[in-house]
Amino acid sequence: MSPKPQKTRGGSDRNPTNWCMSILSTTTSDTDPTFIFDFEQPGEKYIFNAGQNTSRAFTQSKWGVIRTKGVFLTGIGEKRAAGLASLLMTFADAGPAFPRMDVMGPPGLKHLLASMRNFMYRESLPVVSTEVPFSEFKPNPIPKPIFKDWNITVYAIPIYPSGSGYVSSSHSNTNTSESSLKRKRSLADTAETSSPIKKQNTDGSIGEEDAPMSTAEQSSSSDSASLTSLLSSPSFSPAALPPSQAQEWRDMMVDVMFPASKTIGQKNKGKGKGPAPKESRRKDKWSYAAKDGNVDDYGRPQLISGYHAQLPRFTLAEILPSALSLSYLVIGPRIRGKFDGAKAEAMGVPRPLRKNIANGETVQFKRKKTTNTSSSSSATTEVEMETITVGPADLVEPSDPATAVLILDVPSPEHVPALFETFRGQNGYAKWTGWKEAGEDAMGETNAEAVKNETEPQEDFVLRTVIHLCGEGVWESKRYREFIAGFGEREDIHHILSSKSHLPDPLTFTSSGYHQLKLNQLDPDIFKVPKWRLKAEKNLGDDGDIPTPKNLTLMKPYMVIPMRPLGPPQRARWALENDRFHGYVGGEGTSESTVTDTAAISKESEATDEEVTAPEEKDETEALKTAITYNTSSLPEPSTLILKPRTAAAFAQGRAAVAAFSESAKMLETVQAMKGADVGIITLGTGSAVPGKYRNVSATVIQIPNHGNILLDCGEGTWGQLCRYFGTETSSLCTSSGPTENTASSSSSSPPTQNVYQFLRDLKCIYVSHVHADHHLGVAQLLAMRKKLHPAPTHPCYLVTLRPVHLYLRELSDLEDLGLVYGDEDASFNSNSNKNGVIPILSPALHWKQADSYVSGFWNVGGTEEWLDMARSRANAADMCRSLGLKSFFSVDVRHRTRCYGAVIRSEDGWSVVFSADTTPSDSLVYAQMAAQKAHSTVGQAITIGTRSNEGVQYSPYHFSARQPKIPHQIANYPSSSIANQSVRSDDSPFIVTAFDYANLTIGNMWKMQFYMAAIEQSYEEMLVEVGEQEEAEEEEREKLAKAGGSV
């Protein structure tokens, strides 16, 4: 049954016109591929994959998230889903523009979403999750779509590694043992009838209607009743739930996280003629009502008993869920042909019925039929009524065939055989896409006829684009080349390749990078330019007798592939115009072909009427085969970056002030008294709440020579920041067990030439202050990368944080191995060693008061699991201190909206570091309005707290608004910040050091930053004018001044 046409916002019949596929990000050091399917009318979008820094990539681009209808994940590991949590938060913060948000992915998706419950709560965002069950990971001769609306039809193609027995009866042993795709239990759309037909959702999307319950479903309903009774039991433990109830439990958790989801099913209540679907019936069996009034960090009651307990284990037979992958066939809309109004007028079709015919309906109407009769005496005219049947074929020109995109996510060569199994002749995908295996003449007649009968509505489309997301070794694989050859040498298909070894690694966040270029001229040692590489590591050449496909293009960020009207892949003009970084270092220039992607630029972004430079018609394949394997992260010599006179003068004055002070008696006295001068302080991320163009979220590195590294907080994208800071040359990350070039000892003194993998080997402590997303969402990816190191590290990494963060990571480890070391109570799941695994430490156990037990009330630890044992944490902390050469490591409770701990780190060598995390000052201080809302200190308050501290003479505030690249005025106007005032500095006044992303500081050189502040401020002002952001920055500054300062 076809859905009825849906009205657009303008009131005209819905008939999507221009649309395109846009590449938001590709495989680089700090991003993974994310795609946007964007429809010009009515401006709706669909996002595929959400790797690290997806939200930040939107801020760097001119594309927005408004009117996104769904997110589709090809995997649930860190490469495909590390940015999902922040993306969902971005949707919610964008306002009430999302009546429904579908999130779809492979097994474990609901577990992934439910694991976010301790830090994700968005009342206004209705999330509907659909998980492809493990039972679907086998060849299916008659595939069914997992999603369909007016714009796209999406088929999920399961891809699994060979040799693991996936196509077997082992599917029944999983937590997702349902035999068909099922929507989220309490969020499914309400049925209008009880017949098993397609139905139209309120937003135009098409889902599977629920049929009357089968025996299995009745059993599941019984499980639900049993689960409801369990919730009232004092001894209820989610971990003990059987698989059938465990999945329902995860659904309940997601319902609490996104309360607006309940309204989706309620919109259609009362409209159905048959019984309510089973999912709605189950909804009434449990309630959100709070009984004890206990309130959590978000001000919510504890809505369900066991909400804060660990989720039931998510396990699949023989494999971690992160090893599974989904590929997608995305079919666009058919564009109806032109309606012949003149012919309709001649046929006498009533005007009210013409719209029905245009919308695909066949109508009947009566019209007058005139006949002439004659007799011998006279001629008469008789008028009769006749019934006329008119259909679309009579008045509507043939429609344009739909165009389609095939997204192939193949993580390893072991996944390639599954592609052959899926596309071989007995499967519908081969017929639809025209794929044919070498030596195959045609499908068997019986199977071909079955596929035709079952899939007739989707046969009429043309495959125009194939996206290749290739893991290590896949593109070089002969079998994968053979699979690609199955599409033939069609010149009308564009192949877009993402393969880390075959792509360059240009800088992603060029706004931040461009300003680092400027600051590098102020002090090249402190202001490091992020690492980049403009050439691929491997040659993109032919493999013997199997040539590369025609129209092969390397995937680049901000690339647009027009699907209607059809066009070749091209870069958006603004992407080149706004990229001043690569224009300076020798990257892409303005001579490249550009296109105005009106369908891809969101309604809130600027102009869509730019001129277009037509692309040169040529085959790029030969050009892509050039092999240059060296790293090009080097600046032009001599520098050609021109500073404006005022900025050049400010830089010169800052350097002169540093030189003068370094020769002063005060400096000599400071150096003699200084301990730990060579201890490194690297501020990787200095923004708050959300990432921005100029600042990523929180992360600070402490490098202790001859001992190792400490990471203080770890927001999303920290791994990418580390890669950009240290570089990835001479990678020791590989999948083989052979030797690697990078085998330095883990006790190295962290030389400047080390790469990111050596840094990861030397990482011995990760300290996370609290559970807010901007402080911990990067930990999982960092640990996943650490687990992949070969050879493995020779020492453990200690994770010091609160229970909610530990719990989140333990639950994620069900999906992807993070190297966590479990206690004896989890011995059956513990495959990681204390020698080099990740050892948990509870930060409340290290409280500076050293109490004998955890406190109650607001600061309670939050659980009773065995791994929360205080003695165990303290014993692990003692081992950590010995490993890092520390005298002590204490946590300090600080004031914030949630439980938050700072840290006091004291070394055996006499130096100390105090990490305040997010904190508000004492109640006696007056909160600025914005800081009170965000529960941070204002800049002025932070300085006051720092100057009253006895811990040292240098203070570095770093948690600034992500939108603000400028120095907050309280710091810029602080008495010791002015160069003119340096000669009269009080001996007791501290150095106030402003932190910036990628700042390479040591305890011994932090003082220089005080003399650079005026120069940095001038540089920012110059840059904002240059890039056209001055008015926006000035408006934000006025708002901050009106509210008594910016937040730290």
Secondary structure, DSSP 8 states (H G I E B T S, - for coil): ------B-TTSSB-----EEEEEEE-SSSS---EEEEEETTT--EEEE---TTHHHHHHHSS---TTEEEEE-S-SSHHHHTTHHHHHHHHHHT-S--S-EEEEESTTHHHHHHTTTTT---TT--EEEEE--GGG-S--SS---SEE-SS-EEEEEEE--TTS--SSGGGGGSS---SS-EE-TTTS---SSSSS-EEE-TTS-EEE---S--HHHHHHHHHHHHHHHHHT-TT--GGG--HHHHHHHHHHHHHHH-GGGHHHHHTTTT--SS---HHHHHHTTS----SS--B-TTS-B--STTTTS------BTTB-GGG-EEEEEEE---B---B-HHHHHHHT--HHHHHHHHTT--EEEEEEEEEEEE-SS-EEEEEEEEEEEE-HHHHB---B-EEEEEEEEE-SGGGHHHHHHHHSTTSHHHHHHT---TT-----HHHHHHHHHHHGGGSSEEEEEEEEEE-TTTTT-HHHHHHHHTTTT-TT-EEEEEEGGGS-B--S-HHHHHHHHHHHTT-TTTB-----B-S-SS----BTTB---SSEEE--TTEEEEEETB---EEEHHHHHT-HHHHHHT---TTS-EE--TTTS-TTSS-S------------HHHHT----S------SS------HHHHHHHHHHHHHHHHHHTSHHHHHHHHH-S-TT-EEEEEE-EESS--SS--S-EEEEEETTTEEEEEEE-TTHHHHHHHHH--SS--B-SSSS--S----TT----TT--HHHHHHHEEEEE---S-HHHHTTHHHHHHHHHTBSS--SS-EEEEE-HHHHHHHHHHTTTS---B---GGGGGG--S-TTTSEEEEEGGGGBTT--SS---GGG------GGG-HHHHHHHHHHHHHHHTEEEEEEEEE-SSS-EEEEEEEETTS-EEEE--S----TTS---HHHHHHT--BHHHHHHHHHH-SS-SEE----EETT--S--HHHHTSGGGSGGGGGG--TT--EE----TTEEEETTTTTHHHHHHHHHHHHHHHHHHHTT-HHHHHHHHHHHHHTTS-B-
